[in-house]
Each structure stands twice: as C-alpha cells, then as structure tokens.
Amino acid sequence: MSKQVLLIEDEPNIIEAISFILSRDGWSVKTHSNGADAVEMVKVRKPDVVILDVMLPGKSGYDILRELREDPDNAKLPVLMLTARGQTKDREIAERAGCDAFMSKPFSNADVLETVRALAAK
C-alpha cells in the first residue's frame, strides 16, 4: 500500500504540481483547500505526511499546526509547511508551532520530493 500525503493548499497550480510530483513517485495524494476544517480532514484521512500552506481561507496553517500538535494522535505527524512568505520570522513561527520542515514558494520539485521522503522515513 502506498504512503499517503494530505496536501492542504488553496492554489490550484501548486496542488497540481505537488500532486503530480508525488503521485509519480508512488504516493497517494489527497488534497484539501480550506483551513476551517483542515484539522478534521487530517483526522479523517490519517495521512503519513501533511503538506500545509501557511495562508489558507478560514484558518492559518500556523493555527492548524498548533491544533494538530495539541492532539495526541497527531502530535508526531510529519508536517511540511509551505509559504510564499519565506522570511526568517515566518520560519521561526512555523518551527515554534511544531513543523518538521519549512519550504518557501517557489520551491523545486526535487526539494519537495526529497523532503516528503525524509519526513515519511522518520
């Protein structure tokens, strides 16, 4: 059975690119684009890795990550945060919230694949 990634992202071109990269590598990719109920989707889907955008409609990726970390079932779930705002302060906020990896947009396909593989291997 293939490993599952839940991609929580609202930009269609990013969804398409990441889904293609990971699917080609054998991953099962599920997507969700609304921050308001993203935590519930994680609970339902039970992914091996979450790729989480910072800026989402309904709720920020930082808030979603904090909620996941407060839940014992998802406290150790590997999370890669993506953001168009790649400043040092954004990285620090993400790390304090508990992300496992942080990547700025635009990103390289190879970096996304390598990071997801590494997170799944933890």
Salt bridges, closest charged atoms under 4 A:
GLU9 OE1 - LYS105 NZ 3.09
GLU11 OE2 - LYS105 NZ 3.19
ASP25 OD1 - ARG117 NH2 2.52
ASP37 OD1 - HIS32 NE2 2.67
ASP53 OD1 - LYS105 NZ 3.16
ASP63 OD1 - ARG66 NH1 2.99
GLU67 OE2 - LYS59 NZ 2.61
ASP90 OD1 - ARG85 NH2 3.21
ASP100 OD2 - ARG69 NH2 2.82
ASP100 OD1 - LYS122 NZ 3.84
